[in-house]
Amino acid sequence: MKSILAASEAAALLASSIKGELPDERGRFGPFGGRYIPETLVPAFERLEAGVKRYLPDADFQQAFRRELRQWVGRPTALTFAARLSESWGTEVWLKREDLAHTGAHKINNAIGQALLAKRLGAKRVIAETGAGQHGVASAAACARVGLPCRVFMGTVDMERQAPNVDRMRRLGAEVVSVETGDRTLRAAIDEAMRAWVSDPNDTYYLLGSAVGPHPYPYLVRELQSVIGEEARQQMLDQAGGLPDVAFACVGGGSNAIGLFYPLLGDAEIELIGVEAGGTGSGLGQNAATLATGTPGVLQGCYSIILQDDDGQVQETHSISAGLDYAGVGPEHALLQAIGRVAYVTADDEEALAALEEVCALEGILTALETAHAYAAAKRWSKDNPGKRILIGNSGRGDKDMPTLSQHPVRIFRHASA
Ligand SMILES: *Cc1c(COP(=O)(O)O)cnc(C)c1O
């Protein structure tokens, strides 16, 4: 991309990043991040930041968090050797199985961590927003687990695409608030949740679902999701006999990707590749390829790379997967791209559908449509890198995508009938 950093500056930022020094005290990842919020939210963010500083490193908090991850989420999640995919692609493919985590995706790691934090901060209720519905389900479940009422904002477009998740949230005791404003997807839902927070900043905890938004959320979410990469790194050493040559993860807001990548940043020999939604094409509004095609700007309280037109108007986005359908991306990814540590590529709707089909047929895993983008890019990469060892972040399961998948009959991979 547009090189906005001098080489020496990029090298220094990479070193700081590996040492765990980012974000800095201003909440910045190099030039990205920070906090761009209305005056009315400043006290709420300052309280949150103080709470994160106090509780996140606290031994009691960590013990409670680790216990919930083990006993309730079902961690560590498996690392699976994908024998038939490996044979098909000519590479050695390993899957980090976040689909096996409670509620079916990585989002639960963050949700239970923040729900525990909300309890410690004395919150009386939790609000959340959701795109794919997975974060809403995870939040509803986590709030039930810790005993806090939960209200989830969701765009009406997403409510339609993810109808089964709306029912799951309600069943788990959450109130689902439909959002008719703006793009009626995740972006509008975040705006509404922020508005709700302004109206009751003292007793409400806002449980943000990805590594986006104003400081300290990108930091908080990364810390809670890093368990993915920490486990995967150790499991690769134990099971695969060494680290991977490359790791792939899909990128919406960027939480599963940063969770997988962050603990691998210091392993310079591992290539890291984030995969965004290429949608139906490269035109404005046809995709959600934020890092691949976006420009620097402020979206929802954070300076990052965003999809906007020449006048700074945020673009509508499209992806077949609701969880990737977002015009922004976490600021740490913007930095990792700018300093060249992580490459960001795209996979389009059709490639994702084909990849999903292949993973189903060859591995018996109905992966999420979001995750399918990572597989599509990994397959492409395999063509030029035979024999290499690949780690894929299998961020979630695809049961929630059945309404969408039903419109796309199985085409390529048919099992031989008896
Ligand atoms: C929400 C979701 C994503 C995208 O969110 P990130 O914050 O980018 O991880 C990816 N995969 C699945 C299964 C999801 O539910």
PDBQT file of the ligand as one rigid body, heavy atoms in Angstrom, charges set to zero:
ROOT
HETATM    1  C1  LIG A 501     -17.538 -12.040  13.352  1.00  0.00    +0.000 C 
HETATM    2  C2  LIG A 501     -16.785 -13.081  12.660  1.00  0.00    +0.000 A 
HETATM    3  C3  LIG A 501     -15.634 -12.776  11.916  1.00  0.00    +0.000 A 
HETATM    4  C4  LIG A 501     -15.152 -11.383  11.682  1.00  0.00    +0.000 C 
HETATM    5  O1  LIG A 501     -14.830 -10.673  12.844  1.00  0.00    +0.000 OA
HETATM    6  P1  LIG A 501     -13.321 -10.363  13.233  1.00  0.00    +0.000 P 
HETATM    7  O2  LIG A 501     -13.449  -9.388  14.344  1.00  0.00    +0.000 OA
HETATM    8  O3  LIG A 501     -12.648  -9.798  12.038  1.00  0.00    +0.000 OA
HETATM    9  O4  LIG A 501     -12.717 -11.639  13.655  1.00  0.00    +0.000 OA
HETATM   10  C5  LIG A 501     -14.937 -13.816  11.345  1.00  0.00    +0.000 A 
HETATM   11  N1  LIG A 501     -15.345 -15.100  11.471  1.00  0.00    +0.000 NA
HETATM   12  C6  LIG A 501     -16.449 -15.430  12.164  1.00  0.00    +0.000 A 
HETATM   13  C7  LIG A 501     -16.842 -16.858  12.259  1.00  0.00    +0.000 C 
HETATM   14  C8  LIG A 501     -17.207 -14.443  12.788  1.00  0.00    +0.000 A 
HETATM   15  O5  LIG A 501     -18.297 -14.783  13.466  1.00  0.00    +0.000 OA
ENDROOT
TORSDOF 0
